[in-house]
Amino acid sequence: MSTTGTSSTPANETRTPGSVSVLRTRARTRLVLAGDVDISLNATLNDAVELAVGLGRPVDVDTADVTFMDSAVVAMLARLAYRVPDRLRMLRPPDLVRFLLDVTQLGEIVDILDEDPDEPVTTHRPPAA
């Protein structure tokens, strides 16, 4: 179950095209944003949000690989925060995303996590005897 999409950027710009994916973990839904996430992804973002909300699970938004985010995406995140059953969790937001969460006060209604709680932990094997 995945919704994905990419944004397009003019040929003369060196921006990274944005992408959106919806993933399911055991207990949560994850919205993964990457690259330049802007209004050009509006339809894809709306579909992804509807899918995430429709699953009825708590939602995480992974923004670790976001390089640009515009106000349309910030507004979508604010709407999403009010539609999910638990507090929306923002995973590993880069400085740009943290700034937007702070300036818009969205950071007051979401949980900001520096670590991915579902990321596997490295296991250490005992030395061979």
N, C-alpha and C positions, 0 to 999 in steps of 0.2 A: 504494500500500500504506500504509494509515493506520488507526490505531486512535485514536479520539477519544472524549472523554467530559467531562462537566461535573459539578461538585458543586452541591448546592443549599444555600442558607443561609436561615435564618429571615427573614421579611419585616422584622422590627424591627432587624436588624443591617445594617451598611453594609459588609459584607465582599464581596470580589470572588469570584464563583464560580470554582472551580478548573477547570483543563482539562489534558488529557493528549493528546499527539499523538506518533506515531512517523513519522519521516521517514528517507529514505535519501539519503545523499550518494554521491559516487563510490566511496569506500572505507570509509565508516563508516555506522553507524546512529545516528540522533539521537532521543532521548527529550526532548520539549519539555514542561516543566511550567510552568504559569502560574496566577496568582491564588492563592486559598486551596486548597492541596493537602492534603487530610486523609483520614481513614479513610472518608469518604463516597465516595471515589473508589477504594476498595480493589479492587473487581472490575475496573474499567477499568485501574487500574495493573497488576494481575496479568496481564491480557491483553496490555497493552503490553510488559511485561517479557518475557513468553513469546515474543512476536513478535520483539522485539529480540534475545533470546538465540538464537532459532531461525534468524535470518538469518546467524549465525556470523561477524559482523563486529565490529570494535571498536566500542564504544558511547560516545557523548557524551551528557551530560545537560545540557540548556540550562535554567537556572533563573533567567535574567535577570529574568523577569517574575513570579516567585513573591513573594507578599505574606504568606503564612502557610504553615507546614509543620509537621505534627505527627509524633509519634514513629513512627506506622505507616509513614509515607513514608520516614523516616530508616532504619527497619529494612529496608524494601524496597530502598533504595539500597545498603545494606550487603550484602544477599543478591545483588543484581545485580553488585556489584563482584567477587564471587567466582565468578561464572558466565560472565563474558565473556573472550574470548581475550587481550585486552591490558588494561592498566590503564584503568579507567573514568576518563573525563575530565568534570569538572564545569565547564561554561562560564558565565562571567560571573555567579557567584553573588552575590546581594545580601548585605548585612551579616547579615541574619537567617539565611540559609543558611550563611554562613561560620561564624557562631557555633555552629550545630548541628553542622557538620562538625568543629569544634574540640572542643566539649564531649563529643561522642561518640567522638572520635578516629578518625572515619571519614576525616578529612582525611589521615591517615597512609597510607591504602591507595588513595587516588584522586589523580589529578592535578587541580589547581585552576588554571584558565586565566582570566585577566582579559580576554583578547581571544578572539574567535571566529576560529579559524584558517581556517575555510571561508568567512568573510564576504568579499565582494568588496572589493577595495581601490579607492579612488577613482583614476581615471586622469586625468591632466592632458594636455590637448591643447596643442600648441605654438601660439603666436599666429599668426594669419593673416598672410601676407606682403603 
